[in-house]
Every structure is written in C-alpha cells, then in structure tokens.
C-alpha cells in the first residue's frame, strides 16, 4: 500500500512539472498584437508603453510608402482594419520584405515612440492574395480537350521515341520477346 502511495505521489509531481513546463512554454510563444486603435488607446492609458515592445497589425495605406535615398529608412502609414481613419506612421530601418506592397496586411514588432510614430524592428507581410485557390471539384473546363472519362482512343500504343507498347511483349529494337516481369537471373529461359 505504501508503494502505491509513493508511486501516485511521484506521478502527480511529474505531471505537475510537465504541465507547468507546457504552460510556460505556450505562454511565452503566445504574443498578442494590437490594432492601431488599440495601440493609441493603450498609449493614452499607459505611460510605460514606449519602453516596452509591442506587436501591431494593420493594412498599409496605398501610396504612403517612401524609402529614403540617404539611409536605410522605410516609412509608411498603417491603418486600422476596423477603422481605416485611424492611422499610425511606421519607421522601419531594415530591408523591407519582398512581399511588401501597398494595401498589404502587415504585422510589425517594435516600440511606440509617441505622436503616432511606431519604430518597427520587424515587419511581416501576410500574402494570401498572392496564391490562387485550386479549382473546385469538377471545374476543370480548361482541361476538356484531354478526353472524357479516360477515353484514350487516340493512343497509338507506342511512346514518343518509337518504342512498342510494353504490354504487347515486344521490346523496342531487339525484335524478341520481353519478360519484364521476371527478375534477371531467375531462369526465365525455357
């Protein structure tokens, strides 16, 4: 009875430690990002927001992107997805992602400097519109000229190099029977 109690106590302890490790691991990877409206509201209520890094998500305002010719500086406006009138200015001093464009949805990490300026240290773009969806089931009208329901009546029985059909038993070039199903050296000669 004492061994069972010790085993059960050890099992509970190990389970608690593993649960705590999983929880802290997940909590560290879960990073919430704010919209520009939420960032401005947070900045109005929290004086320390300028000292902490935050993530912000929004849409790049068309025509707002500008790159400096004298230094590595990209500036653009980001609007709130829910309220396009709310905008923040973003300053980014690293190479811009290849998928970045006007009207792109972006997620930025950095610090809010105040006066509507966000200094981004990382810019990620969401590029779902770059990829087209597969056609729906049965919507293969572009492939209609390949025959209906597997009709291969135009198949000549030889490949593009002039080799005969492998099912007929004739191998290209030797004129003799071919036993492709028997492995070499198994005595398929009779």
C-alpha positions, -999 to 999 in steps of 0.1 A, spaced: 0 0 0 29 23 8 45 17 -26 13 26 -44 10 59 -24 47 68 -32 42 59 -69 10 80 -71 27 110 -53 56 108 -78 32 106 -107 13 136 -96 46 155 -91 59 147 -125 26 155 -141 25 189 -123 61 197 -135 53 187 -171 21 207 -170 39 238 -157 66 235 -184 40 232 -212 20 262 -198 51 284 -195 63 274 -230 29 282 -246 26 314 -226 60 326 -240 50 319 -276 16 335 -274 21 371 -284 -9 392 -289 -8 420 -314 -27 452 -313 -45 472 -339 -35 509 -344 -67 519 -325 -58 496 -295 -22 509 -296 -32 545 -294 -57 538 -266 -30 518 -247 -5 547 -252 -30 571 -237 -36 550 -206 -1 535 -201 30 558 -198 54 528 -200 42 517 -234 71 535 -250 96 514 -230 81 480 -240 80 462 -273 46 455 -288 32 439 -320 8 459 -342 -12 446 -371 -30 466 -398 -32 475 -435 -6 496 -454 -22 528 -467 -19 528 -505 6 554 -517 21 560 -483 53 541 -487 85 561 -490 122 550 -489 150 573 -480 178 576 -506 203 587 -479 198 560 -453 181 526 -448 148 540 -437 113 530 -449 83 549 -438 46 541 -444 12 545 -429 -7 516 -414 -45 519 -409 -67 500 -385 -86 472 -403 -118 481 -383 -115 519 -386 -94 530 -417 -94 566 -404 -71 556 -375 -35 555 -388 0 553 -374 33 562 -391 58 534 -392 96 538 -394 115 507 -404 153 507 -406 159 472 -421 155 457 -455 118 456 -465 103 421 -472 99 411 -508 61 406 -503 56 441 -490 33 462 -512 7 489 -509 -25 476 -493 -6 446 -478 -17 434 -444 13 437 -421 23 426 -386 51 447 -370 71 444 -339 87 474 -323 82 503 -300 57 531 -300 75 564 -299 45 587 -293 29 612 -316 16 584 -338 50 571 -347 59 534 -344 95 523 -348 94 488 -362 122 463 -357 105 436 -377 78 438 -405 60 407 -416 35 407 -445 6 385 -450 4 375 -486 -26 353 -490 -37 371 -522 -5 361 -540 -16 325 -542 -46 314 -562 -70 288 -549 -72 254 -566 -102 250 -589 -133 235 -573 -141 198 -578 -155 194 -613 -143 228 -625 -117 216 -649 -131 232 -681 -95 242 -691 -86 205 -695 -117 195 -716 -96 185 -746 -79 157 -728 -107 132 -734 -138 124 -715 -139 98 -687 -105 83 -695 -111 79 -733 -77 73 -748 -89 61 -782 -62 81 -799 -34 63 -781 -12 46 -807 5 20 -785 40 34 -788 57 61 -769 72 93 -784 106 75 -791 90 48 -812 92 20 -786 63 -5 -788 37 -9 -761 52 -29 -732 20 -49 -728 24 -64 -763 56 -82 -753 78 -66 -779 108 -46 -767 120 -18 -789 150 -26 -811 155 -64 -803 125 -79 -820 124 -107 -795 100 -114 -766 105 -95 -734 98 -108 -700 98 -75 -680 80 -92 -650 108 -117 -643 138 -105 -624 172 -110 -641 189 -143 -633 158 -162 -622 160 -187 -650 131 -174 -671 146 -191 -702 128 -223 -710 
